[in-house]
Amino acid sequence: MEIMAGNIAGTICLDALKDMENVYALGTLEDLQGEIQIFNGEVSIVVLVTVLFSYLLH
């Protein structure tokens, strides 16, 4: 419910979950800048990249 209240700050250290067997999770990075995927203890981080195309159009 914290997200619904506007709290999008990071609250967990991923080292606590790394290499743990049978751990599966999906969540957002701090300030919604990407997502975290954990599949059987393997942590993957997907980062949102914003590219400005206006420079290329001129």
Residue pairs with C-beta under 8 A, 6 or more apart in sequence:
2 11
8 28
8 30
8 31
8 32
9 30
9 31
10 29
10 30
14 36
14 43
17 23
17 25
17 38
17 41
17 43
18 41
18 43
19 41
20 41
21 40
21 41
22 40
22 41
23 38
23 40
23 41
24 38
24 39
24 40
25 36
25 37
25 38
26 35
26 36
26 37
26 38
27 35
27 36
28 34
28 35
28 36
29 35
29 36
29 45
29 47
32 48
33 47
33 48
34 45
34 46
34 47
34 48
35 45
35 46
36 43
36 44
36 45
36 46
37 43
37 44
37 45
37 46
38 44
